[in-house]
Amino acid sequence: MDTKISQIYQKRFVTALAAVFLLALIPLYVLGFYAHPSVDDYYYGAETAALWQESSDAGAVVKLSWDMMKDSYQTWQGNFAAIFLMRLEPGLFGEEAYAAAPLILLTSFVAAFLTSFYLAFRRLLKAGKAAALGAAIAITFCALEFCYRPVDSFYWFNGGIYYTFFFALSHFLYALLIQATTGQTGAGRLTAAVLATPLAFLIGGGNYSTALSCAVLLASIAVFLFLTKRKAWIPVAVSLAALLISLLISILAPGNAVRQSVTGESSGVIKALFYSFAYGGYSLAEGLKVPVLVLWLGLLPLFYRLSGRTNFKYHFPLLVLLFTFGLYSSQGTALFYAQGLRMPPRMSNIIYFNAYLFTAFNLAYLCGWLRRRFPGNILEKISDKLFASEKQLTRFALVCVLFFALGCIGLCRVEEGENGGAAFDLEPLSVNAAYSLVSGEAACFDEEMQARAAFLSQQPEGAEVLLKPLSAAPKALVHSDITEDPADFKNDHLARFYHLGSVALQAAAEN
């Protein structure tokens, strides 16, 4: 925080933030116990689940996933690391085992975001431990709570492992490179650099959005460090090389051409760039909900305070803003180029997550520029006053909490439900999860999915099966269900998993 704020106060302040954050995580993890496979979980898990049922040999399941990944590389797509993991969806070990999916996805995201932002504040902006941890917690909390479509990132393994998990790995890579370039001991820097290299290679075999944006960011950092004659460019360049090799392996897969022929013609470079910048601006604006805006306004005095602790000159805020906006927008370029104006929610989520990195960096840079260009400005006076006494800082924090809470209330919507009762669409995510748990809809969904799985597993091979529609589908938990059309790809995936001829929902008149 600041030398004028006592260590005891700082610890209490951060402890309070951490307590709120941990309490908010409880309903999210509990909700995960009610999660079940859906859509592509069934498609990619069909063969590995069948082998597990026959042999209960985990090693054989892993080998099969590896072999099928090599086949997919030739016949469908090149994202080898992601495809390998997608075939190991937890539901292959049994319906109840799918609860491991939210555990993996939530934990990897939270740990990665906390670690990368903490080290960025601590090492790059020279923040104290309390300030760095407090800011990292606040940013991670908001990124998690106001996610565009939470189920796609945290409760659906196939979508989450392909996008959110590799996004999390990219933030672990950033954390390792911060350690490799700013660590206090040679052994610590070397260890981080060594660990970063295989991690970068793994990221290159994941989704193209994360791999490409990560490569551009590492290239930019390496060039900056090289031009400023800092040896720290070496570990960054080595990681970049590992990532580019892996990405090249992925791009050159014969299966990519096969998939492109199915998904349609490319939109072309010009359209892809236009779509990228347009969506970049839209996603930044859409993510600035009132509580998130309160977050940034609340952190602004801290950014300003910290900007005075570095020797950086902060000369070109507008150029930096434009460059980082281009980098941010590039996340969607690969998808827009390959598939046109299509943006799956699971990808929108990781673009939204990176908006926090974009915003934090630019606010810190702008504060540094203001501090050096206009000393004694209004923001400096506010910052000095807030950090002059614990009482002032407490009042400011309470005001932020009040407006944050009011903003959250404004995001909750109440409408008339199908049965004439009230239907709630709640944010933040923890409130939505808690409502699903308390209202019983999560338990109802779980019970019906367990019964459906047991029923399907008892059907003879090749049977044509009709299922009752689900009576409960918690928004934060359910990606999607099958339809009344047996030819629907979602129905086909489910039938494939259970070795059935067809699966469909009963028509409304039959219910």
Residue, then its C-alpha position, 0 to 999 in steps of 0.5 A: m500500500d504505502t509507508k504511511i499506512s501501517q503494516i497491520y492495516q494493510k494486512r487487515f485490508v487484504t485479509a478482508l478482500a481475500a475473505v470476500f473472494l474466498l466466500a464468493l468462490i464457495p458457491l462456484y465450486v459447490l455448483g461444480f459438483y452438479a456439472h455434467p457432460s454436454v455436446d462435444d464432451y460426448y463426441y471427443g470422449a466416446e472412444t476413451a470412455a468405451l476403453w475405460q469401461e472395458s479395461s479400467d486402464a488409465g494408461a491405455v486411455v491416455k495412449l488412445s487419446w495420444d493416438m487419436m490426437k495424431d489421427s486428428y492432426q492428419t484429418w481434422q485440426g492441428n491443435f494437438a495439445a488441446i485435442f489430446l486433453m479434450r479426449l480425456e474429459p472427466g466424464l469418461f470415468g463416470e458421470e459423477a467424475y465430471a465434477a472434476a472439470p469445473l475444479i480444473l477450470l476454475t482453479s487454473f483460471v484463478a491461480a493464473f490470474l492471481t499469480s500473473f497480476y500479483l507478480a506484475f504489480r510486485r515486480l514491474l510496478k514495485a508495489g508492496k506485497a499487500a498492494a500487489l495481492g489486493a489489486a490482483i484479488a480485486i481484478t481476478f474477482c471481477a474477471l471471474e464474476f462478470c464473465y461473458r458466458p461462465v458455463d463455457s469457461f468453467y462448467w463445460f470441459n470441452g470448451g473450457i479446456y480448449y480456451t480457458f485452460f490454455f488462456a490460463l497457461s499463457h498467464f502462468l507463462y507471463a508470470l514465469l517470464i516476469q520471474a525470469t527477467t526480474g528475479q532476485t537470484g540467478a537460480g530463480r531466474l534460470t529455473a523460471a526460464v527453463l520452466a517457461t520454455p516447455l510451457a510456451f511450446l504447450i500453449g502453441g498447441g492450444n487454441y490459435s487465439t491464445a497462441l497468436s496473441c501470446a506470440v505477438l506479446l512475447a515478440s513485442i517484449a523481446v524487441f523492447l528489451f533488446l532495443t533497451k539493451r537488457k539481457a532479459w530479452i534472452p529468456v523471452a526470445v527462447s520462450l517465443a521460439a518454443l511457442l512459434i515452433s509449436l504453433l507452426i506444427s499446429i498450423l501446418a497440420p494436414g487436417n486444417a485444410v480438411r476442416q476449412s473445407v467443411t466450415g467454409e471459405s476464408s473471409g480474407v485478410i481485410k475482412a478479418l482485420f476489420y472484424s478484429f478491430a470492430y470486435g475489439g472495441y465492442s468487447l472492451a465496451e461490453g465488458l465495462k459494466v458498472p461494477v467493473l468501472v468501479l473497480w478501475l476507478g478504485l484502483l486508479p489512485l493506486f496505479y498513480r501512486l505506483s507509477g512514481r516508483t519506476n524509472f520508466k519515462y512513459h513518453f507515448p501514451l497514445l501510441v502505446l494505447l493504439f499498439t496494445f489495442g491492436l494486440y488485444s484485437s488480434q485475438g479474434t483475427a485467426l477465427f475471423y479469417a477462418q470462419g468469418l463473422r462468428m465468435p463462440p462464447r467460449m472464445s469471447n470469454i478469453i478475449y474478455f479476460n484479457a481486457y483486464l490485462f489491457t486496461a490495467f496496463n494502459l491505466a498504469y501507463l497513463c498514470g505514469w505519463l500524467r505524473r511526469r507530464f503534469p506534476g501536481n495534477i488532481l489525481e496526484k492530490i487525490s492519491d496523496k490524500l487517500f494514502a495519507s491516513e488509514k481513515q481516508l483509505t477506509r472511507f474510499a474503500l467503503v464508497c467503492v464497495l457501496f457503488f460496486a454493490l449497487g452496480c451488481i444489483g442493477l445487473c440482476r433482472v427479474e422477469e415473468g417465467e414460463n409458469g407465471g412466476a418470477a424468473f431471475d437472471l442474476e449477476p455476479l456469477s457467485v450470486n447466480a450460482a448461489y441462487s441455483l443451489v438454494s432454489g434447488e434447480a442445480a440439484c434437480f438438474d443433477e438428478e435428471m442428468q444422473a437418471r438420463a445417464a443411467f437410462l442411456s447406459q442400459q439401452p441396447e447398442g443401436a437403439e433409438v431412444l426418446l428422452k424427456p426434456l430437462s425441467a431445470a437448466p441452471k444458466a451458469l451450469v448448463h451449456s446446452d441440451i439435445t433437441e427433438d431432431p435426431a439429426d442434430f449434431k448434439n443428439d448425434h454426439l450423445a448417441r455416439f457416446y452411448h453407442l445408440g442408433s439415435v437420441a432425441l427429446q420427446a415432442a412437447a405433445e408427448n410430454 
